[in-house]
Protein backbone atom coordinates (compact mmCIF):
# COMPACT_ATOMS: atom_id res chain seq x y z
CA UNK A 1 0.00 0.00 0.00
CA UNK A 2 1.34 3.47 -0.84
CA UNK A 3 0.50 6.67 0.99
CA UNK A 4 0.89 10.22 -0.24
CA UNK A 5 3.28 12.43 1.75
CA UNK A 6 1.43 14.87 3.98
CA UNK A 7 1.21 18.49 2.78
CA UNK A 8 4.21 20.55 3.84
CA UNK A 9 6.62 17.57 4.04
CA UNK A 10 9.84 17.86 2.06
CA UNK A 11 10.39 15.33 -0.72
CA UNK A 12 12.65 12.47 0.35
CA UNK A 13 11.96 12.74 4.05
CA UNK A 14 10.63 9.74 6.00
CA UNK A 15 7.02 9.25 7.10
CA UNK A 16 5.66 11.29 9.93
CA UNK A 17 4.74 9.73 13.26
CA UNK A 18 1.04 9.96 12.29
CA UNK A 19 1.74 8.08 9.03
CA UNK A 20 3.59 5.33 10.86
CA UNK A 21 0.73 4.92 13.32
CA UNK A 22 -1.81 4.72 10.46
CA UNK A 23 0.22 2.07 8.56
CA UNK A 24 0.71 0.03 11.73
CA UNK A 25 -3.04 0.11 12.39
CA UNK A 26 -3.79 -1.11 8.87
CA UNK A 27 -1.32 -4.00 9.22
CA UNK A 28 -2.85 -5.00 12.56
CA UNK A 29 -6.37 -4.90 11.11
CA UNK A 30 -5.32 -7.00 8.15
CA UNK A 31 -3.90 -9.65 10.47
CA UNK A 32 -7.09 -9.78 12.54
CA UNK A 33 -9.63 -9.46 9.71
CA UNK A 34 -7.91 -10.92 6.62
CA UNK A 35 -11.13 -12.18 5.03
CA UNK A 36 -12.91 -8.85 5.18
CA UNK A 37 -9.97 -6.82 3.83
CA UNK A 38 -8.57 -9.32 1.34
CA UNK A 39 -11.40 -11.67 0.36
CA UNK A 40 -10.33 -14.86 -1.45
CA UNK A 41 -13.72 -15.55 -3.02
CA UNK A 42 -15.92 -12.48 -3.34
CA UNK A 43 -19.64 -13.26 -3.09
CA UNK A 44 -21.30 -13.79 -6.47
CA UNK A 45 -23.73 -11.27 -7.87
CA UNK A 46 -27.26 -12.05 -6.70
CA UNK A 47 -29.03 -14.41 -9.06
CA UNK A 48 -26.00 -14.80 -11.31
CA UNK A 49 -26.29 -18.63 -11.38
CA UNK A 50 -29.97 -19.05 -12.23
CA UNK A 51 -33.61 -18.24 -11.56
CA UNK A 52 -36.42 -20.27 -9.97
CA UNK A 53 -40.02 -19.48 -9.14
CA UNK A 54 -42.88 -21.05 -7.19
CA UNK A 55 -46.06 -20.24 -5.34
CA UNK A 56 -46.48 -20.16 -1.57
CA UNK A 57 -46.75 -23.75 -0.32
CA UNK A 58 -44.98 -25.31 -3.31
CA UNK A 59 -41.74 -27.32 -3.49
CA UNK A 60 -39.01 -26.34 -5.97
CA UNK A 61 -36.38 -28.80 -7.17
CA UNK A 62 -33.04 -26.97 -7.36
CA UNK A 63 -30.13 -28.48 -9.28
CA UNK A 64 -26.44 -27.58 -8.94
CA UNK A 65 -23.94 -28.87 -11.52
CA UNK A 66 -21.50 -31.40 -10.09
CA UNK A 67 -17.74 -31.30 -10.35
CA UNK A 68 -14.85 -33.55 -9.46
CA UNK A 69 -14.28 -34.30 -5.80
CA UNK A 70 -17.36 -32.56 -4.36
CA UNK A 71 -17.78 -33.48 -0.70
CA UNK A 72 -20.70 -31.29 0.38
CA UNK A 73 -23.32 -28.91 -1.03
CA UNK A 74 -25.44 -26.73 1.26
CA UNK A 75 -27.81 -23.83 0.73
CA UNK A 76 -29.40 -21.00 2.69
CA UNK A 77 -32.79 -19.50 1.92
CA UNK A 78 -34.68 -17.03 4.11
CA UNK A 79 -32.63 -18.18 7.09
CA UNK A 80 -33.40 -21.86 6.48
CA UNK A 81 -30.78 -24.55 5.91
CA UNK A 82 -31.23 -26.30 2.53
CA UNK A 83 -29.30 -29.61 2.21
CA UNK A 84 -28.41 -31.01 -1.22
CA UNK A 85 -27.94 -34.66 -2.22
CA UNK A 86 -26.54 -36.45 -5.31
CA UNK A 87 -29.05 -36.45 -8.14
CA UNK A 88 -30.65 -39.90 -8.50
CA UNK A 89 -30.82 -41.67 -11.87
CA UNK A 90 -29.85 -38.65 -13.93
CA UNK A 91 -30.09 -38.89 -17.72
CA UNK A 92 -27.95 -35.78 -18.13
CA UNK A 93 -24.60 -35.16 -16.44
CA UNK A 94 -25.34 -35.75 -12.74
CA UNK A 95 -25.45 -32.93 -10.25
CA UNK A 96 -26.68 -32.21 -6.75
CA UNK A 97 -30.32 -31.43 -6.04
CA UNK A 98 -32.30 -29.98 -3.15
CA UNK A 99 -35.97 -29.68 -2.30
CA UNK A 100 -36.67 -26.02 -1.60
CA UNK A 101 -39.90 -25.51 0.31
CA UNK A 102 -41.81 -22.24 -0.03
CA UNK A 103 -43.68 -21.65 3.22
CA UNK A 104 -47.36 -20.76 2.97
CA UNK A 105 -46.59 -17.35 4.49
CA UNK A 106 -43.21 -16.55 2.90
CA UNK A 107 -43.17 -12.98 1.61
CA UNK A 108 -43.94 -12.76 -2.13
CA UNK A 109 -41.15 -11.28 -4.22
CA UNK A 110 -37.61 -12.20 -5.23
CA UNK A 111 -35.31 -13.74 -2.60
CA UNK A 112 -31.79 -15.11 -2.80
CA UNK A 113 -30.80 -18.76 -2.44
CA UNK A 114 -27.08 -19.01 -1.71
CA UNK A 115 -25.31 -22.33 -2.23
CA UNK A 116 -21.84 -23.35 -1.07
CA UNK A 117 -20.15 -26.18 -2.97
CA UNK A 118 -17.17 -27.72 -1.17
CA UNK A 119 -14.39 -29.81 -2.66
CA UNK A 120 -12.05 -30.71 0.18
CA UNK A 121 -10.71 -27.46 1.61
CA UNK A 122 -11.91 -25.39 -1.33
CA UNK A 123 -15.35 -23.85 -1.67
CA UNK A 124 -17.23 -21.89 -4.28
CA UNK A 125 -20.39 -19.90 -3.82
CA UNK A 126 -23.42 -19.79 -6.08
CA UNK A 127 -26.40 -17.44 -6.06
CA UNK A 128 -29.91 -18.04 -7.38
CA UNK A 129 -32.92 -15.74 -7.47
CA UNK A 130 -36.15 -17.36 -6.27
CA UNK A 131 -39.38 -15.58 -7.14
CA UNK A 132 -42.12 -16.35 -4.60
CA UNK A 133 -45.57 -15.94 -6.14
CA UNK A 134 -48.53 -15.15 -3.91
CA UNK A 135 -51.08 -17.96 -3.69
CA UNK A 136 -54.79 -17.27 -3.23
CA UNK A 137 -56.03 -19.39 -0.33
CA UNK A 138 -59.73 -19.91 0.42
CA UNK A 139 -61.52 -18.89 3.62
CA UNK A 140 -63.27 -21.57 5.71
CA UNK A 141 -65.92 -20.87 8.33
CA UNK A 142 -66.21 -23.60 11.00
CA UNK A 143 -68.45 -24.03 14.03
CA UNK A 144 -66.85 -26.00 16.88
CA UNK A 145 -67.56 -26.59 20.58
CA UNK A 146 -66.56 -23.55 22.61
CA UNK A 147 -64.03 -25.48 24.73
CA UNK A 148 -62.14 -26.46 21.54
CA UNK A 149 -61.73 -22.83 20.49
CA UNK A 150 -61.51 -20.77 23.68
CA UNK A 151 -58.99 -22.62 25.86
CA UNK A 152 -59.06 -22.38 29.63
CA UNK A 153 -55.83 -22.02 31.60
CA UNK A 154 -55.30 -25.78 31.96
CA UNK A 155 -55.93 -26.53 28.28
CA UNK A 156 -53.68 -23.63 27.21
CA UNK A 157 -50.83 -24.94 29.38
CA UNK A 158 -51.26 -28.40 27.86
CA UNK A 159 -51.22 -26.99 24.33
CA UNK A 160 -48.02 -25.03 24.99
CA UNK A 161 -46.29 -28.12 26.42
CA UNK A 162 -47.34 -30.16 23.40
CA UNK A 163 -46.00 -27.50 21.03
CA UNK A 164 -42.64 -27.61 22.82
CA UNK A 165 -42.58 -31.42 22.63
CA UNK A 166 -43.03 -31.30 18.84
CA UNK A 167 -40.49 -28.50 18.42
CA UNK A 168 -37.85 -30.44 20.38
CA UNK A 169 -38.52 -33.66 18.45
CA UNK A 170 -38.20 -31.96 15.05
CA UNK A 171 -35.19 -29.79 15.89
CA UNK A 172 -32.55 -32.38 15.01
CA UNK A 173 -32.15 -32.67 11.25
CA UNK A 174 -31.51 -36.18 9.96
CA UNK A 175 -28.36 -36.32 7.85
CA UNK A 176 -29.66 -39.21 5.72
CA UNK A 177 -32.07 -39.16 2.80
CA UNK A 178 -34.37 -42.05 3.67
CA UNK A 179 -36.70 -41.91 0.67
CA UNK A 180 -35.75 -43.29 -2.76
CA UNK A 181 -39.07 -43.36 -4.64
CA UNK A 182 -41.95 -40.98 -5.32
CA UNK A 183 -44.34 -40.00 -2.53
CA UNK A 184 -47.85 -41.46 -2.29
CA UNK A 185 -51.18 -40.34 -0.85
CA UNK A 186 -51.63 -41.81 2.66
CA UNK A 187 -55.38 -42.44 2.31
CA UNK A 188 -58.01 -42.23 -0.42
CA UNK A 189 -60.93 -39.91 0.21
CA UNK A 190 -62.38 -36.48 -0.45
CA UNK A 191 -60.55 -33.29 0.50
CA UNK A 192 -62.50 -31.45 3.15
CA UNK A 193 -59.84 -29.06 4.49
CA UNK A 194 -57.68 -27.22 1.99
CA UNK A 195 -54.02 -26.41 2.64
CA UNK A 196 -53.42 -22.75 3.40
CA UNK A 197 -57.07 -21.91 3.93
CA UNK A 198 -57.77 -19.11 6.38
CA UNK A 199 -59.95 -20.61 9.10
CA UNK A 200 -62.57 -18.66 10.99
CA UNK A 201 -63.59 -20.66 14.07
CA UNK A 202 -66.83 -19.59 15.72
CA UNK A 203 -66.35 -16.19 14.09
CA UNK A 204 -62.71 -15.84 15.19
CA UNK A 205 -59.94 -15.76 12.50
CA UNK A 206 -57.19 -18.29 13.29
CA UNK A 207 -53.89 -19.43 11.79
CA UNK A 208 -54.04 -20.80 8.23
CA UNK A 209 -54.57 -24.54 7.81
CA UNK A 210 -51.10 -26.10 7.47
CA UNK A 211 -52.14 -29.41 5.92
CA UNK A 212 -54.75 -31.23 3.87
CA UNK A 213 -57.80 -32.86 5.44
CA UNK A 214 -58.88 -36.09 3.72
CA UNK A 215 -62.29 -37.44 4.72
CA UNK A 216 -62.56 -41.23 4.96
CA UNK A 217 -64.63 -43.75 6.96
CA UNK A 218 -63.66 -44.37 10.58
CA UNK A 219 -60.99 -47.07 10.78
CA UNK A 220 -59.73 -46.69 7.20
CA UNK A 221 -56.05 -47.67 7.00
CA UNK A 222 -53.50 -44.85 6.76
CA UNK A 223 -50.17 -45.62 5.07
CA UNK A 224 -46.77 -43.93 5.18
CA UNK A 225 -46.34 -41.53 2.27
CA UNK A 226 -42.70 -42.64 1.92
CA UNK A 227 -39.84 -44.40 3.70
CA UNK A 228 -38.86 -42.88 7.01
CA UNK A 229 -38.37 -43.18 10.75
CA UNK A 230 -41.14 -42.62 13.30
CA UNK A 231 -39.81 -39.57 15.09
CA UNK A 232 -42.75 -39.04 17.44
CA UNK A 233 -46.20 -40.46 18.26
CA UNK A 234 -48.61 -38.28 20.24
CA UNK A 235 -52.10 -37.86 21.63
CA UNK A 236 -52.51 -34.08 21.63
CA UNK A 237 -55.29 -31.65 22.44
CA UNK A 238 -55.79 -30.31 18.90
CA UNK A 239 -54.30 -32.99 16.63
CA UNK A 240 -55.46 -36.00 18.64
CA UNK A 241 -53.58 -39.24 18.06
CA UNK A 242 -50.82 -38.52 15.58
CA UNK A 243 -47.57 -39.64 13.96
CA UNK A 244 -44.53 -37.61 12.86
CA UNK A 245 -42.41 -39.37 10.21
CA UNK A 246 -38.84 -38.22 9.54
CA UNK A 247 -37.91 -38.81 5.88
CA UNK A 248 -34.45 -37.28 6.27
CA UNK A 249 -32.78 -34.00 5.29
CA UNK A 250 -35.35 -31.94 7.19
CA UNK A 251 -38.43 -33.45 5.51
CA UNK A 252 -41.25 -34.52 7.87
CA UNK A 253 -44.78 -35.75 7.24
CA UNK A 254 -47.55 -35.68 9.86
CA UNK A 255 -50.72 -37.77 10.26
CA UNK A 256 -53.33 -36.50 12.77
CA UNK A 257 -56.76 -37.31 14.27
CA UNK A 258 -56.10 -41.06 14.08
CA UNK A 259 -58.28 -43.57 15.88
CA UNK A 260 -55.31 -45.96 16.21
CA UNK A 261 -51.52 -45.58 16.01
CA UNK A 262 -49.89 -48.79 14.80
CA UNK A 263 -46.20 -47.80 15.06
CA UNK A 264 -43.84 -46.77 17.84
CA UNK A 265 -41.19 -44.08 18.18
CA UNK A 266 -38.01 -45.14 16.36
CA UNK A 267 -39.68 -47.62 13.99
CA UNK A 268 -38.36 -47.72 10.42
CA UNK A 269 -41.31 -47.72 8.01
CA UNK A 270 -41.63 -48.20 4.25
CA UNK A 271 -43.74 -46.30 1.75
CA UNK A 272 -47.22 -47.82 1.70
CA UNK A 273 -46.89 -49.46 5.12
CA UNK A 274 -49.99 -49.15 7.32
CA UNK A 275 -49.12 -46.90 10.25
CA UNK A 276 -52.54 -45.99 11.66
CA UNK A 277 -56.28 -45.70 11.09
CA UNK A 278 -58.55 -42.76 10.32
CA UNK A 279 -60.28 -41.29 13.36
CA UNK A 280 -61.78 -38.14 14.83
CA UNK A 281 -59.57 -37.60 17.88
CA UNK A 282 -58.52 -34.15 19.03
CA UNK A 283 -60.27 -31.12 17.54
CA UNK A 284 -62.20 -32.82 14.73
CA UNK A 285 -65.79 -32.59 13.55
CA UNK A 286 -65.78 -36.06 11.95
CA UNK A 287 -63.52 -38.91 10.77
CA UNK A 288 -60.70 -37.65 8.56
CA UNK A 289 -56.93 -37.58 8.21
CA UNK A 290 -54.97 -34.36 8.57
CA UNK A 291 -51.88 -34.84 6.38
CA UNK A 292 -49.16 -32.24 6.81
CA UNK A 293 -45.58 -31.73 5.63
CA UNK A 294 -42.68 -29.60 6.86
CA UNK A 295 -39.63 -29.17 4.65
CA UNK A 296 -36.63 -27.55 6.38
CA UNK A 297 -39.05 -25.61 8.55
CA UNK A 298 -41.33 -24.51 5.69
CA UNK A 299 -44.99 -25.55 5.76
CA UNK A 300 -45.74 -26.87 2.28
CA UNK A 301 -48.71 -28.48 0.57
CA UNK A 302 -48.31 -32.27 1.03
CA UNK A 303 -49.74 -32.88 -2.44
CA UNK A 304 -46.73 -31.00 -3.87
CA UNK A 305 -44.63 -34.05 -2.91
CA UNK A 306 -46.57 -36.28 -5.31
CA UNK A 307 -45.18 -34.38 -8.32
CA UNK A 308 -41.50 -34.65 -7.39
CA UNK A 309 -39.32 -36.28 -10.08
CA UNK A 310 -38.33 -39.49 -8.28
CA UNK A 311 -38.79 -43.08 -9.49
CA UNK A 312 -42.40 -44.21 -9.15
CA UNK A 313 -43.13 -46.16 -5.97
CA UNK A 314 -42.95 -49.88 -6.76
CA UNK A 315 -41.21 -49.39 -10.11
CA UNK A 316 -38.52 -51.95 -11.09
CA UNK A 317 -35.08 -50.96 -9.88
CA UNK A 318 -36.28 -48.56 -7.19
CA UNK A 319 -33.78 -48.50 -4.34
CA UNK A 320 -35.22 -49.65 -0.97
CA UNK A 321 -34.82 -47.61 2.18
CA UNK A 322 -32.43 -50.15 3.72
CA UNK A 323 -29.61 -48.91 1.48
CA UNK A 324 -29.63 -45.30 2.63
CA UNK A 325 -26.68 -43.17 1.53
CA UNK A 326 -25.23 -40.34 3.63
CA UNK A 327 -25.98 -36.91 2.16
CA UNK A 328 -22.68 -35.58 3.45
CA UNK A 329 -19.49 -37.07 4.75
Secondary structure, DSSP 8 states (H G I E B T S, - for coil): ------TT--TT----HHHHHHHHHHHHHHHH-HHHHS-SS----TTTT-EEEEETT-EEEEEEE--TT--EEEEEETTEEEE-EE-TT-SSS-EEEEEEE--TT--SEEEEEEEEEEETTEEEEEEEEEEEE-----EEEE---HHHHS--HHHHHHHHHHHHHHHHHTTS--SEE---S----SS-SEEEE-TT-EEEETTEE-----EEEEE--TT-EEE-SSSEEEEEEEEETTTEEEEEEEEETTEEEEEEEEEEE---TT-EE-TT-EEEEEB--SS-SSSEEEEEEEETTEEE-GGGGGGSSS--TT-TT---GGG-EES--
